[in-house]
Amino acid sequence: MTEPLKIAYSPCPNDTFVFHAWAHGRVPGAPAVDVTFADIDITNGMAERGEFDVLKVSYAVLPWVLDDYALLPCGGALGRGCGPLVLTRQPGEGQQFTGKDLAGKTVAVPSERSTAYLLFRLWAAAEVPGGVGEIKVLPFHAIMPAVRDGEVDAGLVIHEARFTYQNYGLHCLADMGEHWEQTTSLPIPLGAIIAKRSLGDERLRELTDAARTSVRMAWDDPEASRTYVLEHAQEMDPAVADQHIGLYVNEFTADLGENGYAAVRGLLTRAAAEGLVPPLGPGALDAV
């Protein structure tokens, strides 16, 4: 028998919702998978080292891995109104922080190769004169406590932190997605699904079909994945998990489409022009 493919994605509600059917053998004809849960900083590193067959990674890491991995046109996270946030401790009455207040300050980020950090760098280049100070990489669930407790001056947050940061007494200084959409009119590319090119074109098409079918099965029967989603979520409140899924699982998850690919190319082309990532080779993002 063929060994199960090794796949890694985050324990966040959008990923467990999307991959529930596939991971549990409910997608007819789909290749069997052996699932590992890991934060985005870990999966980005796995991709750079060529580990695992299928991975959920940051779009920002693609320029370093597309020689060995192909971008699948479905299963990922991309949308509108879903960008990363820069948080600070709640300012005092009458105060209003701006980007210039981050000059020389310590900022916690979930990964130096994350799309969130890439969007942050593009924003900071325009909004933080002189640049920020130290960048500190922390697991995403540790960022808000670090900001609250004064261990860092600000934090770049993703995932369900959009819905819970007020519980930590924090203030949203800036929305990276809002800045991206205002300056480009494109949706926000966040997380991508990639698979090893060495699997071959036929298997890559099978993986694409499996991921897309898993998404559609999740939409058709949302309750089927609920136990799986809540079992692995960092934020166990079912209402927050539902908000998370509603925001990050959308039409782009089923198919990147023309606008989705334009957003990915736009981000990586703009970042390459700023010297933040290597330029993409011809055809690097071609659909499977």
Salt bridges, closest charged atoms under 4 A:
ASP15 OD1 - LYS56 NZ 2.54
ASP34 OD2 - LYS6 NZ 3.79
GLU48 OE1 - ARG113 NH1 2.41
GLU51 OE2 - ARG49 NE 2.84
ASP149 OD1 - ARG148 NE 2.89
GLU160 OE1 - HIS244 ND1 3.15
ASP175 OD2 - ARG162 NH2 3.45
GLU181 OE1 - ARG80 NH1 3.17
GLU206 OE1 - ARG203 NE 2.76
GLU223 OE1 - ARG226 NE 3.35
GLU231 OE2 - HIS232 NE2 3.91
ASP242 OD1 - ARG226 NH2 2.88
ASP255 OD2 - ARG212 NH2 3.89
